[in-house]
Amino acid sequence: MPLIKISCSNEISEDTKTAMAGSLASAIANTTGKPREYIMVLIEDSKFLRLGDRAGSALIEYSQIGELENARKSELAAILPDTLRKYSVAPPERTYIIFGEFARENWGHDGKTFAE
């Protein structure tokens, strides 16, 4: 179950959030092979993020259960910031990405961990 969390300094309309969430989920599904219906997308706009000035910036946090191959990380590192650029959230040069890989026992759902 991948999770992508976008924190950005710009305000984003609900329509844009909905469209962008769909694009992000599709990009992750196509790159990782994970089912689209299990990809969680969280978009937090109007956050105080600053990279030297007031221009738009973003932080992408991508997490999943298990290891993500370096080749897939490289693909996502190109695709995800470009998606944010297409929706006028932040340019790639003002977007940072953190990849998180978790053991099954460190991720839970429905009252139990994925290791149970």
Secondary structure, DSSP 8 states (H G I E B T S, - for coil): --EEEEEESS---HHHHHHHHHHHHHHHHHHH---GGG-EEEEE-S----SSSSS--EEEEEEEES---HHHHHHHHHHHHHHHHHTTS--GGGEEEEEEEE-GGG-EETTEETT-
